[in-house]
Amino acid sequence: MHAAFVIPAFLYILYFFGYPLIKNVWMSFVDFRTATFITGRAPWVGFENYASVLATSVLPLATVNTIVITAVTVVAQLVIGLAIASFFSTRFPGNRFFSGALLLPWLLPMVATAAVWRWLLRDGGPLVGLLHLHNSPFADPALALASVILINIWLGVPFYVIILTAALQNVPKDQLEAANLDGAGRLARFWHITLPNIRPQLAVSTTLTIIYTLKVLELPLILTGGGPANATQTLGTVAYALSFKKFQFGEGAAVGNILMLVTLVFAIAYVILAARKEKQ
């Protein structure tokens, strides 16, 4: 009887997630082009698509950029988010208003946010003049990647604030008070009491952020289009360009599968951490 309630959800996941996944894997092993939509023919090419994308000069750079964006973003969001969450965990006038306003970057659609930042940092844009820059940072290979990373950090900090503010409120107050009476300083109380109590939330939120950042697409695509000189190419933008600009759907699917495998590692880590959290 209970299985009947699960069947609709199972069919939904199978059709909207399972089928596209299998289709993408299949496309990576065939020569799937625009003509395929008309003729229905997609000759089997085996691992040729993978060999082709691995031989391209842009893939190593895109891989490095993806790793750099993910590493810097996760560390910065964690540190800044924890600092802000610690600040909002104390009561002060306007606490709820300011904490609610902080969520706006995370609640806004990514496309709209990226479009606003592109306008702010365009040549002659408001922030370009305010920062005394000669040109848009998106036009400078040395600044473009840093700009994408900073904006991505700004977008993701509210997520950490939400998770960690709730976690900090559940830290046992009696343990903190006892440590304070024993003469433990603020840093010692944080390291030995606060941090162990919020470690599960830190682990889960960090894993989710890694997964989300690894497959980032909209932000660099709208801000820079992967340029200038491929300075902001990621695995996501490479897959997009191959599929929807060059119409080499097989090679685009191959890059997508490579990214999917990398993301799958962290997804499995998230499941393991979530399971451990339930046992605690």
ABEGO torsion letter per residue (X at the ends): XAAAAAAAAAAAAAAAAAAAAAAAAAAAABBBBAAAAAAGBBBBAEAAAAAAAAABAAAAAAAAAAAAAAAAAAAAAAAAAAAAAAAAABBBBGAAAAAAAAAAAAABBAAAAAAAAAAAABBGBAAAAAAGBABBAAABAAAAAAAAAAAAAAAAAAAAAAAAAAAAAABBAAAAAAAAAAGBBAAAAAAAAAAAAAAAAAAAAAAAAAAAAAABAAAAAAAAGGOBGGAABBAAAAAAAAAAAAGBAAAAAAAAAAAAAAAAAAAAAAAAAAAAAAAX
